[in-house]
Amino acid sequence: MKNIKVPVEISARHCHLSKEDMEKLFGAGHELEKLRQLFEPSDFACQETVDIQIGSKKFEKIRVVGPLRKQSQIEISLSDAIGSGVTPPVRLSGDLQGSLGAVLQGPAGRVDLKEGVIVARRHLHCATDEAKKYKLKTGDIVSVKIEGTRQTIFENIIVRVKDDYKLALHLDTDEGNSAGINKMGEGIII
Ligand SMILES: [Zn+2]
């Protein structure tokens, strides 16, 4: 099936935290406070932010995105990494083995992460019923065309299917800027 319209959501730098790391940063028993819902029903931006040192660069007030995860993960763009002296690998969310380390500082303490810093690989979220309708499955590779002045075709997009997902292409700020999309846009699976 082709020519499917798809919302495009741009992810700015952010971090996901494990319960253990969250409690080290914000205090034992702390609960993340929801600031706003993101496009994916499972994800929300939190009130909480952390300062994060990656290589020789310090990022202040990086937004925490909930809910809590098994392992903490920090997502930045390659442009963010300029001047840090290090280059994070481009990876799918959750694939953190051998990725970059970082030092996180919160109001209650600090966390030294051995690994967890990545540049997110572009991916397409898809709900199970949408996947059936569009004949897509986890691991499929698709291309999405973005129209406009900076018309662009993104290739090598990996599909991820889950019940609580909603059809959307996730790009980082470098990719969004290259295609002229600020926060939300629209594309076509070609
Ligand atoms: Zn995503």
Backbone and ligand atoms as CSV (ligand in chain L), in Angstrom:
chain,resi,resn,atom,element,x,y,z
A,1,MET,N,N,0.838,-1.198,0.000
A,1,MET,CA,C,0.000,0.000,0.000
A,1,MET,C,C,0.877,1.254,0.000
A,2,LYS,N,N,0.546,2.193,-0.864
A,2,LYS,CA,C,1.401,3.384,-0.998
A,2,LYS,C,C,0.565,4.654,-0.857
A,3,ASN,N,N,1.280,5.779,-0.857
A,3,ASN,CA,C,0.634,7.087,-0.752
A,3,ASN,C,C,-0.247,7.230,0.487
A,4,ILE,N,N,0.328,6.863,1.636
A,4,ILE,CA,C,-0.380,7.000,2.908
A,4,ILE,C,C,0.115,8.286,3.571
A,5,LYS,N,N,-0.835,9.145,3.920
A,5,LYS,CA,C,-0.471,10.391,4.612
A,5,LYS,C,C,-0.052,10.063,6.047
A,6,VAL,N,N,1.010,10.691,6.494
A,6,VAL,CA,C,1.512,10.378,7.835
A,6,VAL,C,C,1.937,11.672,8.555
A,7,PRO,N,N,1.490,11.868,9.805
A,7,PRO,CA,C,1.971,13.008,10.575
A,7,PRO,C,C,3.476,12.849,10.854
A,8,VAL,N,N,4.183,13.965,10.869
A,8,VAL,CA,C,5.619,13.935,11.155
A,8,VAL,C,C,5.859,14.727,12.434
A,9,GLU,N,N,6.463,14.080,13.428
A,9,GLU,CA,C,6.744,14.751,14.702
A,9,GLU,C,C,8.259,14.855,14.875
A,10,ILE,N,N,8.709,16.076,15.199
A,10,ILE,CA,C,10.144,16.310,15.387
A,10,ILE,C,C,10.482,16.201,16.881
A,11,SER,N,N,11.451,15.356,17.190
A,11,SER,CA,C,11.884,15.211,18.589
A,11,SER,C,C,13.132,16.044,18.833
A,12,ALA,N,N,13.001,17.032,19.727
A,12,ALA,CA,C,14.172,17.792,20.170
A,12,ALA,C,C,14.911,16.947,21.203
A,13,ARG,N,N,16.106,17.388,21.595
A,13,ARG,CA,C,16.866,16.577,22.558
A,13,ARG,C,C,16.060,16.368,23.836
A,14,HIS,N,N,16.157,15.172,24.381
A,14,HIS,CA,C,15.386,14.823,25.579
A,14,HIS,C,C,16.000,13.596,26.226
A,15,CYS,N,N,15.511,13.252,27.416
A,15,CYS,CA,C,15.999,12.014,28.027
A,15,CYS,C,C,14.864,11.202,28.624
A,16,HIS,N,N,15.061,9.894,28.641
A,16,HIS,CA,C,14.175,8.947,29.313
A,16,HIS,C,C,14.965,8.428,30.512
A,17,LEU,N,N,14.271,8.189,31.621
A,17,LEU,CA,C,14.977,7.762,32.824
A,17,LEU,C,C,14.457,6.427,33.353
A,18,SER,N,N,15.366,5.660,33.948
A,18,SER,CA,C,14.948,4.470,34.702
A,18,SER,C,C,14.458,4.968,36.065
A,19,LYS,N,N,13.697,4.114,36.769
A,19,LYS,CA,C,13.190,4.494,38.091
A,19,LYS,C,C,14.359,4.791,39.034
A,20,GLU,N,N,15.368,3.911,38.969
A,20,GLU,CA,C,16.521,4.056,39.857
A,20,GLU,C,C,17.248,5.387,39.616
A,21,ASP,N,N,17.511,5.710,38.360
A,21,ASP,CA,C,18.205,6.964,38.046
A,21,ASP,C,C,17.327,8.170,38.374
A,22,MET,N,N,16.023,8.062,38.108
A,22,MET,CA,C,15.101,9.166,38.399
A,22,MET,C,C,15.120,9.486,39.896
A,23,GLU,N,N,15.141,8.426,40.727
A,23,GLU,CA,C,15.134,8.663,42.180
A,23,GLU,C,C,16.467,9.240,42.661
A,24,LYS,N,N,17.573,8.860,41.996
A,24,LYS,CA,C,18.874,9.454,42.353
A,24,LYS,C,C,18.882,10.941,42.013
A,25,LEU,N,N,18.248,11.307,40.904
A,25,LEU,CA,C,18.268,12.696,40.434
A,25,LEU,C,C,17.262,13.583,41.161
A,26,PHE,N,N,16.091,13.013,41.466
A,26,PHE,CA,C,14.996,13.846,42.014
A,26,PHE,C,C,14.572,13.461,43.425
A,27,GLY,N,N,15.157,12.389,43.970
A,27,GLY,CA,C,14.837,11.996,45.343
A,27,GLY,C,C,13.992,10.734,45.389
A,28,ALA,N,N,14.194,9.948,46.446
A,28,ALA,CA,C,13.462,8.682,46.605
A,28,ALA,C,C,11.960,8.948,46.673
A,29,GLY,N,N,11.195,8.144,45.953
A,29,GLY,CA,C,9.736,8.274,45.986
A,29,GLY,C,C,9.188,9.344,45.057
A,30,HIS,N,N,10.085,10.067,44.379
A,30,HIS,CA,C,9.627,11.127,43.467
A,30,HIS,C,C,8.816,10.520,42.319
A,31,GLU,N,N,7.791,11.231,41.892
A,31,GLU,CA,C,6.991,10.804,40.735
A,31,GLU,C,C,7.109,11.873,39.653
A,32,LEU,N,N,7.306,11.457,38.411
A,32,LEU,CA,C,7.403,12.418,37.302
A,32,LEU,C,C,6.078,13.148,37.129
A,33,GLU,N,N,6.177,14.454,36.897
A,33,GLU,CA,C,4.972,15.266,36.730
A,33,GLU,C,C,4.756,15.588,35.246
A,34,LYS,N,N,3.561,15.247,34.751
A,34,LYS,CA,C,3.268,15.441,33.330
A,34,LYS,C,C,3.110,16.919,32.991
A,35,LEU,N,N,3.850,17.367,31.969
A,35,LEU,CA,C,3.742,18.750,31.499
A,35,LEU,C,C,2.779,18.795,30.317
A,36,ARG,N,N,3.003,17.931,29.322
A,36,ARG,CA,C,2.060,17.844,28.203
A,36,ARG,C,C,2.191,16.498,27.496
A,37,GLN,N,N,1.064,16.091,26.912
A,37,GLN,CA,C,0.992,14.854,26.140
A,37,GLN,C,C,1.766,15.024,24.836
A,38,LEU,N,N,2.508,14.016,24.412
A,38,LEU,CA,C,3.133,14.057,23.087
A,38,LEU,C,C,2.199,13.368,22.097
A,39,PHE,N,N,2.561,13.372,20.812
A,39,PHE,CA,C,1.667,12.816,19.793
A,39,PHE,C,C,1.398,11.329,20.041
A,40,GLU,N,N,2.442,10.578,20.399
A,40,GLU,CA,C,2.239,9.162,20.726
A,40,GLU,C,C,1.517,9.073,22.069
A,41,PRO,N,N,0.403,8.317,22.133
A,41,PRO,CA,C,-0.387,8.270,23.364
A,41,PRO,C,C,0.409,7.809,24.588
A,42,SER,N,N,1.484,7.032,24.346
A,42,SER,CA,C,2.262,6.490,25.464
A,42,SER,C,C,3.264,7.491,26.030
A,43,ASP,N,N,3.542,8.569,25.330
A,43,ASP,CA,C,4.647,9.464,25.726
A,43,ASP,C,C,4.159,10.823,26.222
A,44,PHE,N,N,4.828,11.341,27.239
A,44,PHE,CA,C,4.495,12.679,27.728
A,44,PHE,C,C,5.758,13.413,28.152
A,45,ALA,N,N,5.780,14.723,27.878
A,45,ALA,CA,C,6.865,15.570,28.356
A,45,ALA,C,C,6.624,15.847,29.831
A,46,CYS,N,N,7.700,15.878,30.614
A,46,CYS,CA,C,7.584,16.068,32.069
A,46,CYS,C,C,8.014,17.481,32.466
A,47,GLN,N,N,7.553,17.901,33.640
A,47,GLN,CA,C,8.018,19.170,34.222
A,47,GLN,C,C,9.529,19.117,34.474
A,48,GLU,N,N,10.020,17.927,34.795
A,48,GLU,CA,C,11.411,17.769,35.232
A,48,GLU,C,C,12.408,17.945,34.074
A,49,THR,N,N,13.517,18.582,34.387
A,49,THR,CA,C,14.632,18.660,33.441
A,49,THR,C,C,15.909,18.270,34.188
A,50,VAL,N,N,16.923,17.856,33.432
A,50,VAL,CA,C,18.219,17.536,34.039
A,50,VAL,C,C,19.333,18.200,33.250
A,51,ASP,N,N,20.425,18.510,33.927
A,51,ASP,CA,C,21.626,19.013,33.254
A,51,ASP,C,C,22.475,17.798,32.896
A,52,ILE,N,N,22.950,17.763,31.677
A,52,ILE,CA,C,23.662,16.565,31.216
A,52,ILE,C,C,24.985,16.946,30.565
A,53,GLN,N,N,26.060,16.329,31.042
A,53,GLN,CA,C,27.403,16.524,30.464
A,53,GLN,C,C,27.676,15.378,29.505
A,54,ILE,N,N,27.904,15.716,28.240
A,54,ILE,CA,C,28.227,14.705,27.228
A,54,ILE,C,C,29.551,15.110,26.607
A,55,GLY,N,N,30.589,14.276,26.789
A,55,GLY,CA,C,31.924,14.670,26.340
A,55,GLY,C,C,32.288,15.962,27.050
A,56,SER,N,N,32.753,16.976,26.302
A,56,SER,CA,C,33.166,18.226,26.954
A,56,SER,C,C,32.076,19.291,26.900
A,57,LYS,N,N,30.843,18.890,26.558
A,57,LYS,CA,C,29.766,19.879,26.429
A,57,LYS,C,C,28.698,19.643,27.491
A,58,LYS,N,N,28.232,20.747,28.090
A,58,LYS,CA,C,27.175,20.625,29.098
A,58,LYS,C,C,25.868,21.154,28.532
A,59,PHE,N,N,24.850,20.322,28.611
A,59,PHE,CA,C,23.512,20.705,28.155
A,59,PHE,C,C,22.678,20.995,29.397
A,60,GLU,N,N,22.111,22.196,29.449
A,60,GLU,CA,C,21.305,22.533,30.628
A,60,GLU,C,C,19.828,22.295,30.357
A,61,LYS,N,N,19.143,21.846,31.390
A,61,LYS,CA,C,17.684,21.686,31.340
A,61,LYS,C,C,17.200,20.830,30.164
A,62,ILE,N,N,17.710,19.631,30.070
A,62,ILE,CA,C,17.197,18.699,29.055
A,62,ILE,C,C,15.894,18.095,29.586
A,63,ARG,N,N,14.859,18.149,28.762
A,63,ARG,CA,C,13.516,17.701,29.156
A,63,ARG,C,C,13.464,16.191,29.379
A,64,VAL,N,N,12.820,15.785,30.467
A,64,VAL,CA,C,12.576,14.368,30.712
A,64,VAL,C,C,11.276,13.986,30.016
A,65,VAL,N,N,11.291,12.839,29.314
A,65,VAL,CA,C,10.083,12.322,28.666
A,65,VAL,C,C,9.686,11.018,29.350
A,66,GLY,N,N,8.433,10.969,29.803
A,66,GLY,CA,C,7.927,9.795,30.490
A,66,GLY,C,C,7.173,8.885,29.553
A,67,PRO,N,N,6.755,7.683,29.979
A,67,PRO,CA,C,6.945,7.132,31.327
A,67,PRO,C,C,8.371,6.615,31.558
A,68,LEU,N,N,8.610,6.113,32.786
A,68,LEU,CA,C,9.917,5.558,33.127
A,68,LEU,C,C,10.224,4.354,32.242
A,69,ARG,N,N,11.504,4.113,32.032
A,69,ARG,CA,C,11.946,2.989,31.188
A,69,ARG,C,C,12.861,2.068,31.982
A,70,LYS,N,N,13.181,0.944,31.360
A,70,LYS,CA,C,14.101,-0.013,32.006
A,70,LYS,C,C,15.491,0.585,32.138
A,71,GLN,N,N,15.905,1.356,31.119
A,71,GLN,CA,C,17.252,1.917,31.098
A,71,GLN,C,C,17.166,3.385,30.666
A,72,SER,N,N,17.972,4.220,31.305
A,72,SER,CA,C,17.967,5.637,30.934
A,72,SER,C,C,18.547,5.814,29.531
A,73,GLN,N,N,18.007,6.775,28.806
A,73,GLN,CA,C,18.432,7.012,27.417
A,73,GLN,C,C,18.376,8.497,27.122
A,74,ILE,N,N,19.422,9.016,26.510
A,74,ILE,CA,C,19.470,10.433,26.147
A,74,ILE,C,C,19.559,10.526,24.636
A,75,GLU,N,N,18.672,11.321,24.048
A,75,GLU,CA,C,18.652,11.479,22.598
A,75,GLU,C,C,19.014,12.912,22.243
A,76,ILE,N,N,20.082,13.069,21.471
A,76,ILE,CA,C,20.488,14.393,20.989
A,76,ILE,C,C,20.664,14.308,19.467
A,77,SER,N,N,20.821,15.448,18.831
A,77,SER,CA,C,21.064,15.432,17.381
A,77,SER,C,C,22.568,15.492,17.140
A,78,LEU,N,N,22.976,15.220,15.915
A,78,LEU,CA,C,24.402,15.339,15.583
A,78,LEU,C,C,24.851,16.794,15.687
A,79,SER,N,N,23.941,17.737,15.390
A,79,SER,CA,C,24.300,19.157,15.569
A,79,SER,C,C,24.540,19.476,17.043
A,80,ASP,N,N,23.703,18.883,17.924
A,80,ASP,CA,C,23.914,19.082,19.363
A,80,ASP,C,C,25.318,18.621,19.779
A,81,ALA,N,N,25.773,17.532,19.137
A,81,ALA,CA,C,27.052,16.917,19.538
A,81,ALA,C,C,28.265,17.728,19.095
A,82,ILE,N,N,28.051,18.702,18.188
A,82,ILE,CA,C,29.175,19.525,17.720
A,82,ILE,C,C,29.768,20.280,18.912
A,83,GLY,N,N,31.078,20.185,19.052
A,83,GLY,CA,C,31.748,20.888,20.143
A,83,GLY,C,C,31.879,20.052,21.403
A,84,SER,N,N,31.319,18.835,21.393
A,84,SER,CA,C,31.407,17.979,22.580
A,84,SER,C,C,32.644,17.085,22.514
A,85,GLY,N,N,33.205,16.946,21.318
A,85,GLY,CA,C,34.364,16.076,21.137
A,85,GLY,C,C,33.987,14.616,20.976
A,86,VAL,N,N,32.698,14.313,21.029
A,86,VAL,CA,C,32.250,12.919,20.874
A,86,VAL,C,C,31.094,12.872,19.869
A,87,THR,N,N,30.882,11.700,19.288
A,87,THR,CA,C,29.803,11.511,18.321
A,87,THR,C,C,28.963,10.311,18.735
A,88,PRO,N,N,27.714,10.548,19.149
A,88,PRO,CA,C,26.881,9.403,19.533
A,88,PRO,C,C,26.510,8.563,18.306
A,89,PRO,N,N,26.304,7.261,18.509
A,89,PRO,CA,C,25.888,6.424,17.381
A,89,PRO,C,C,24.423,6.660,17.033
A,90,VAL,N,N,24.070,6.465,15.763
A,90,VAL,CA,C,22.671,6.552,15.331
A,90,VAL,C,C,22.041,5.187,15.595
A,91,ARG,N,N,21.076,5.162,16.504
A,91,ARG,CA,C,20.506,3.891,16.957
A,91,ARG,C,C,18.997,3.998,17.117
A,92,LEU,N,N,18.351,2.833,17.085
A,92,LEU,CA,C,16.943,2.776,17.451
A,92,LEU,C,C,16.847,2.907,18.967
A,93,SER,N,N,15.769,3.483,19.425
A,93,SER,CA,C,15.504,3.612,20.852
A,93,SER,C,C,15.635,2.247,21.534
A,94,GLY,N,N,16.335,2.208,22.659
A,94,GLY,CA,C,16.484,0.962,23.416
A,94,GLY,C,C,17.723,0.165,23.062
A,95,ASP,N,N,18.348,0.477,21.919
A,95,ASP,CA,C,19.559,-0.239,21.492
A,95,ASP,C,C,20.770,0.567,21.965
A,96,LEU,N,N,21.150,0.341,23.211
A,96,LEU,CA,C,22.103,1.249,23.856
A,96,LEU,C,C,23.491,0.660,24.095
A,97,GLN,N,N,23.659,-0.640,23.813
A,97,GLN,CA,C,24.938,-1.267,24.122
A,97,GLN,C,C,26.083,-0.599,23.362
A,98,GLY,N,N,27.089,-0.149,24.117
A,98,GLY,CA,C,28.250,0.477,23.495
A,98,GLY,C,C,28.011,1.912,23.040
A,99,SER,N,N,26.857,2.487,23.424
A,99,SER,CA,C,26.612,3.904,23.083
A,99,SER,C,C,27.409,4.788,24.048
A,100,LEU,N,N,27.267,6.098,23.923
A,100,LEU,CA,C,28.072,7.019,24.739
A,100,LEU,C,C,27.572,7.140,26.168
A,101,GLY,N,N,28.482,7.457,27.059
A,101,GLY,CA,C,28.128,7.727,28.450
A,101,GLY,C,C,27.827,9.200,28.663
A,102,ALA,N,N,27.365,9.539,29.876
A,102,ALA,CA,C,27.036,10.928,30.210
A,102,ALA,C,C,26.952,11.066,31.721
A,103,VAL,N,N,27.040,12.299,32.188
A,103,VAL,CA,C,26.825,12.576,33.609
A,103,VAL,C,C,25.578,13.433,33.740
A,104,LEU,N,N,24.608,12.947,34.499
A,104,LEU,CA,C,23.331,13.645,34.682
A,104,LEU,C,C,23.297,14.282,36.067
A,105,GLN,N,N,22.826,15.519,36.129
A,105,GLN,CA,C,22.725,16.210,37.419
A,105,GLN,C,C,21.294,16.680,37.636
A,106,GLY,N,N,20.716,16.252,38.737
A,106,GLY,CA,C,19.373,16.690,39.106
A,106,GLY,C,C,19.412,17.388,40.448
A,107,PRO,N,N,18.281,17.870,40.937
A,107,PRO,CA,C,18.259,18.595,42.212
A,107,PRO,C,C,18.668,17.746,43.410
A,108,ALA,N,N,18.514,16.420,43.322
A,108,ALA,CA,C,18.813,15.571,44.487
A,108,ALA,C,C,20.106,14.784,44.355
A,109,GLY,N,N,20.719,14.785,43.175
A,109,GLY,CA,C,21.953,14.024,43.031
A,109,GLY,C,C,22.365,13.861,41.590
A,110,ARG,N,N,23.441,13.079,41.391
A,110,ARG,CA,C,23.941,12.880,40.031
A,110,ARG,C,C,24.039,11.407,39.676
A,111,VAL,N,N,24.032,11.158,38.380
A,111,VAL,CA,C,24.104,9.792,37.863
A,111,VAL,C,C,25.188,9.753,36.790
A,112,ASP,N,N,26.115,8.791,36.923
A,112,ASP,CA,C,27.125,8.568,35.889
A,112,ASP,C,C,26.652,7.421,35.010
A,113,LEU,N,N,26.247,7.733,33.808
A,113,LEU,CA,C,25.788,6.681,32.895
A,113,LEU,C,C,26.962,6.184,32.062
A,114,LYS,N,N,27.132,4.864,32.055
A,114,LYS,CA,C,28.211,4.271,31.263
A,114,LYS,C,C,27.837,4.315,29.773
A,115,GLU,N,N,26.547,4.125,29.511
A,115,GLU,CA,C,26.050,4.191,28.134
A,115,GLU,C,C,24.610,4.682,28.150
A,116,GLY,N,N,24.134,5.155,27.000
A,116,GLY,CA,C,22.750,5.627,26.932
A,116,GLY,C,C,22.535,6.812,26.014
A,117,VAL,N,N,23.628,7.442,25.544
A,117,VAL,CA,C,23.464,8.605,24.660
A,117,VAL,C,C,23.477,8.140,23.201
A,118,ILE,N,N,22.404,8.461,22.494
A,118,ILE,CA,C,22.301,8.090,21.077
A,118,ILE,C,C,21.744,9.262,20.255
A,119,VAL,N,N,21.908,9.152,18.946
A,119,VAL,CA,C,21.134,9.945,17.997
A,119,VAL,C,C,20.053,8.994,17.516
A,120,ALA,N,N,18.786,9.380,17.687
A,120,ALA,CA,C,17.708,8.440,17.354
A,120,ALA,C,C,17.649,8.186,15.852
A,121,ARG,N,N,17.540,6.909,15.510
A,121,ARG,CA,C,17.371,6.566,14.103
A,121,ARG,C,C,15.932,6.882,13.715
A,122,ARG,N,N,15.740,7.438,12.511
A,122,ARG,CA,C,14.380,7.784,12.071
A,122,ARG,C,C,13.515,6.529,12.044
A,123,HIS,N,N,12.272,6.683,12.522
A,123,HIS,CA,C,11.391,5.516,12.643
A,123,HIS,C,C,9.936,5.927,12.483
A,124,LEU,N,N,9.121,4.952,12.121
A,124,LEU,CA,C,7.687,5.174,11.919
A,124,LEU,C,C,6.926,4.399,12.990
A,125,HIS,N,N,6.169,5.132,13.821
A,125,HIS,CA,C,5.298,4.474,14.802
A,125,HIS,C,C,4.012,4.076,14.097
A,126,CYS,N,N,3.456,2.944,14.479
A,126,CYS,CA,C,2.247,2.466,13.822
A,126,CYS,C,C,1.459,1.593,14.802
A,127,ALA,N,N,0.168,1.873,14.947
A,127,ALA,CA,C,-0.681,1.044,15.808
A,127,ALA,C,C,-0.928,-0.300,15.122
A,128,THR,N,N,-1.279,-1.312,15.901
A,128,THR,CA,C,-1.461,-2.663,15.357
A,128,THR,C,C,-2.541,-2.686,14.273
A,129,ASP,N,N,-3.671,-1.996,14.519
A,129,ASP,CA,C,-4.751,-2.016,13.512
A,129,ASP,C,C,-4.353,-1.232,12.251
A,130,GLU,N,N,-3.610,-0.140,12.433
A,130,GLU,CA,C,-3.125,0.620,11.269
A,130,GLU,C,C,-2.147,-0.230,10.463
A,131,ALA,N,N,-1.306,-0.987,11.169
A,131,ALA,CA,C,-0.309,-1.835,10.504
A,131,ALA,C,C,-1.006,-2.869,9.616
A,132,LYS,N,N,-2.105,-3.430,10.133
A,132,LYS,CA,C,-2.859,-4.424,9.370
A,132,LYS,C,C,-3.430,-3.768,8.110
A,133,LYS,N,N,-4.037,-2.601,8.307
A,133,LYS,CA,C,-4.664,-1.874,7.205
A,133,LYS,C,C,-3.646,-1.500,6.119
A,134,TYR,N,N,-2.468,-1.060,6.546
A,134,TYR,CA,C,-1.471,-0.580,5.582
A,134,TYR,C,C,-0.450,-1.655,5.196
A,135,LYS,N,N,-0.648,-2.866,5.698
A,135,LYS,CA,C,0.273,-3.987,5.409
A,135,LYS,C,C,1.721,-3.639,5.809
A,136,LEU,N,N,1.866,-3.168,7.039
A,136,LEU,CA,C,3.187,-2.855,7.570
A,136,LEU,C,C,3.459,-3.768,8.758
A,137,LYS,N,N,4.729,-4.058,9.014
A,137,LYS,CA,C,5.077,-4.809,10.216
A,137,LYS,C,C,6.393,-4.295,10.802
A,138,THR,N,N,6.617,-4.597,12.073
A,138,THR,CA,C,7.841,-4.167,12.740
A,138,THR,C,C,9.054,-4.642,11.955
A,139,GLY,N,N,9.984,-3.728,11.721
A,139,GLY,CA,C,11.203,-4.070,10.995
A,139,GLY,C,C,11.148,-3.720,9.516
A,140,ASP,N,N,9.942,-3.439,8.995
A,140,ASP,CA,C,9.842,-3.006,7.598
A,140,ASP,C,C,10.601,-1.693,7.416
A,141,ILE,N,N,11.053,-1.458,6.198
A,141,ILE,CA,C,11.745,-0.206,5.880
A,141,ILE,C,C,10.892,0.552,4.866
A,142,VAL,N,N,10.592,1.813,5.168
A,142,VAL,CA,C,9.758,2.611,4.265
A,142,VAL,C,C,10.445,3.942,3.930
A,143,SER,N,N,9.914,4.639,2.924
A,143,SER,CA,C,10.381,5.982,2.563
A,143,SER,C,C,9.218,6.949,2.701
A,144,VAL,N,N,9.509,8.148,3.162
A,144,VAL,CA,C,8.472,9.164,3.335
A,144,VAL,C,C,8.904,10.445,2.633
A,145,LYS,N,N,7.996,10.960,1.811
A,145,LYS,CA,C,8.259,12.208,1.096
A,145,LYS,C,C,7.631,13.368,1.851
A,146,ILE,N,N,8.403,14.437,2.025
A,146,ILE,CA,C,7.908,15.669,2.638
A,146,ILE,C,C,7.860,16.714,1.524
A,147,GLU,N,N,6.704,17.318,1.319
A,147,GLU,CA,C,6.601,18.318,0.262
A,147,GLU,C,C,6.862,19.720,0.812
A,148,GLY,N,N,7.088,20.674,-0.086
A,148,GLY,CA,C,7.334,22.051,0.327
A,148,GLY,C,C,8.610,22.574,-0.300
A,149,THR,N,N,9.025,23.749,0.142
A,149,THR,CA,C,10.216,24.383,-0.432
A,149,THR,C,C,11.451,23.495,-0.278
A,150,ARG,N,N,11.531,22.823,0.881
A,150,ARG,CA,C,12.668,21.926,1.111
A,150,ARG,C,C,12.255,20.470,0.874
A,151,GLN,N,N,11.510,20.256,-0.196
A,151,GLN,CA,C,10.996,18.908,-0.478
A,151,GLN,C,C,12.108,17.861,-0.361
A,152,THR,N,N,11.797,16.823,0.392
A,152,THR,CA,C,12.814,15.821,0.752
A,152,THR,C,C,12.171,14.439,0.801
A,153,ILE,N,N,12.926,13.420,0.428
A,153,ILE,CA,C,12.466,12.045,0.656
A,153,ILE,C,C,13.393,11.411,1.687
A,154,PHE,N,N,12.811,10.988,2.819
A,154,PHE,CA,C,13.585,10.260,3.818
A,154,PHE,C,C,13.454,8.773,3.542
A,155,GLU,N,N,14.601,8.115,3.377
A,155,GLU,CA,C,14.593,6.671,3.138
A,155,GLU,C,C,15.106,5.957,4.376
A,156,ASN,N,N,15.065,4.619,4.321
A,156,ASN,CA,C,15.629,3.812,5.415
A,156,ASN,C,C,14.978,4.124,6.767
A,157,ILE,N,N,13.643,4.256,6.750
A,157,ILE,CA,C,12.871,4.496,7.978
A,157,ILE,C,C,12.370,3.144,8.480
A,158,ILE,N,N,12.667,2.835,9.719
A,158,ILE,CA,C,12.267,1.531,10.249
A,158,ILE,C,C,10.894,1.618,10.925
A,159,VAL,N,N,10.060,0.632,10.656
A,159,VAL,CA,C,8.684,0.608,11.180
A,159,VAL,C,C,8.662,-0.098,12.536
A,160,ARG,N,N,7.911,0.500,13.490
A,160,ARG,CA,C,7.730,-0.111,14.816
A,160,ARG,C,C,6.233,-0.148,15.123
A,161,VAL,N,N,5.722,-1.345,15.330
A,161,VAL,CA,C,4.286,-1.539,15.546
A,161,VAL,C,C,4.018,-1.909,17.004
A,162,LYS,N,N,3.019,-1.257,17.604
A,162,LYS,CA,C,2.584,-1.561,18.982
A,162,LYS,C,C,1.138,-1.122,19.136
A,163,ASP,N,N,0.409,-1.796,20.014
A,163,ASP,CA,C,-1.007,-1.459,20.233
A,163,ASP,C,C,-1.208,0.008,20.574
A,164,ASP,N,N,-0.349,0.553,21.443
A,164,ASP,CA,C,-0.585,1.918,21.928
A,164,ASP,C,C,0.175,2.977,21.115
A,165,TYR,N,N,0.673,2.615,19.937
A,165,TYR,CA,C,1.258,3.617,19.051
A,165,TYR,C,C,0.174,4.231,18.173
A,166,LYS,N,N,0.532,5.331,17.530
A,166,LYS,CA,C,-0.344,6.004,16.578
A,166,LYS,C,C,0.543,6.353,15.389
A,167,LEU,N,N,0.022,6.219,14.172
A,167,LEU,CA,C,0.849,6.415,12.977
A,167,LEU,C,C,1.534,7.786,12.981
A,168,ALA,N,N,2.850,7.788,12.979
A,168,ALA,CA,C,3.623,9.031,12.934
A,168,ALA,C,C,5.077,8.727,12.610
A,169,LEU,N,N,5.677,9.602,11.807
A,169,LEU,CA,C,7.113,9.512,11.533
A,169,LEU,C,C,7.843,10.358,12.563
A,170,HIS,N,N,8.854,9.777,13.202
A,170,HIS,CA,C,9.667,10.522,14.156
A,170,HIS,C,C,11.024,10.850,13.547
A,171,LEU,N,N,11.311,12.144,13.515
A,171,LEU,CA,C,12.601,12.639,13.021
A,171,LEU,C,C,13.243,13.475,14.110
A,172,ASP,N,N,14.560,13.673,14.032
A,172,ASP,CA,C,15.188,14.582,14.995
A,172,ASP,C,C,15.251,15.995,14.402
A,173,THR,N,N,15.797,16.933,15.162
A,173,THR,CA,C,15.758,18.335,14.726
A,173,THR,C,C,16.615,18.576,13.473
A,174,ASP,N,N,17.707,17.826,13.308
A,174,ASP,CA,C,18.510,17.975,12.079
A,174,ASP,C,C,17.682,17.584,10.866
A,175,GLU,N,N,16.997,16.444,10.987
A,175,GLU,CA,C,16.193,15.960,9.863
A,175,GLU,C,C,15.015,16.893,9.605
A,176,GLY,N,N,14.379,17.351,10.684
A,176,GLY,CA,C,13.255,18.275,10.557
A,176,GLY,C,C,13.676,19.564,9.869
A,177,ASN,N,N,14.791,20.128,10.312
A,177,ASN,CA,C,15.278,21.370,9.695
A,177,ASN,C,C,15.593,21.173,8.220
A,178,SER,N,N,16.170,20.028,7.886
A,178,SER,CA,C,16.555,19.784,6.485
A,178,SER,C,C,15.325,19.714,5.583
A,179,ALA,N,N,14.168,19.357,6.178
A,179,ALA,CA,C,12.939,19.231,5.382
A,179,ALA,C,C,11.977,20.393,5.621
A,180,GLY,N,N,12.407,21.381,6.407
A,180,GLY,CA,C,11.570,22.555,6.652
A,180,GLY,C,C,10.419,22.312,7.612
A,181,ILE,N,N,10.581,21.346,8.521
A,181,ILE,CA,C,9.530,21.088,9.527
A,181,ILE,C,C,10.050,21.495,10.894
A,182,ASN,N,N,9.241,22.284,11.609
A,182,ASN,CA,C,9.655,22.753,12.923
A,182,ASN,C,C,9.269,21.762,14.011
A,183,LYS,N,N,7.971,21.630,14.328
A,183,LYS,CA,C,7.568,20.684,15.389
A,183,LYS,C,C,6.720,19.551,14.830
A,184,MET,N,N,5.694,19.920,14.069
A,184,MET,CA,C,4.818,18.919,13.457
A,184,MET,C,C,4.683,19.227,11.974
A,185,GLY,N,N,4.587,18.189,11.175
A,185,GLY,CA,C,4.371,18.361,9.743
A,185,GLY,C,C,3.652,17.158,9.197
A,186,GLU,N,N,3.712,17.035,7.884
A,186,GLU,CA,C,3.031,15.907,7.269
A,186,GLU,C,C,3.881,15.338,6.133
A,187,GLY,N,N,3.830,14.056,5.960
A,187,GLY,CA,C,4.541,13.399,4.882
A,187,GLY,C,C,3.663,12.362,4.208
A,188,ILE,N,N,4.221,11.714,3.195
A,188,ILE,CA,C,3.499,10.669,2.470
A,188,ILE,C,C,4.419,9.456,2.366
A,189,ILE,N,N,3.919,8.303,2.826
A,189,ILE,CA,C,4.689,7.074,2.644
A,189,ILE,C,C,4.613,6.721,1.166
A,190,ILE,N,N,5.770,6.644,0.517
A,190,ILE,CA,C,5.775,6.417,-0.951
A,190,ILE,C,C,6.278,5.017,-1.300
L,1,ZN,ZN,ZN,9.514,7.644,18.311
